[in-house]
């Protein structure tokens, strides 16, 4: 699983002119799922996101996690995070999991993160054309891949 985590002061997901998720302060997580991913990737990545100290403390330093602040999260499924641009100019998405595998893993990921945080997690709609709006605070953007656990 690959996640692009952005610290936001505001974010929303709109589908067909309807806002389906919105938050004021917290994290927007774009989540890409590949064929090799399973529940162990969910466990590892949700723990990292819940505990990652990228939110500001009282002195303006990145020193607090979602568990510390109680800030909100939106998770949006994005298969294009597994684009391969090795050959030619048209990206290949061969490593991205097929919808029949990735949709249940996306739902399980959102439930696991919600359980860790003790609050609902905002979501996009799997497979829908979405408009994702955000104000990236900092800017702070972190990329994490469960295949490369650095």
Secondary structure by P-SEA (a helix, b strand, c coil): ccccccccccccccccccccccccbbbbbbbbbcccccaaaaaaaaaaaaccccccccccccccccccccbbbbbbbbcccccccccccccccccccccccaaaaaaaaaaaaaaaacbbbbbcccccbbbbbbbccccbbbbbbccccc
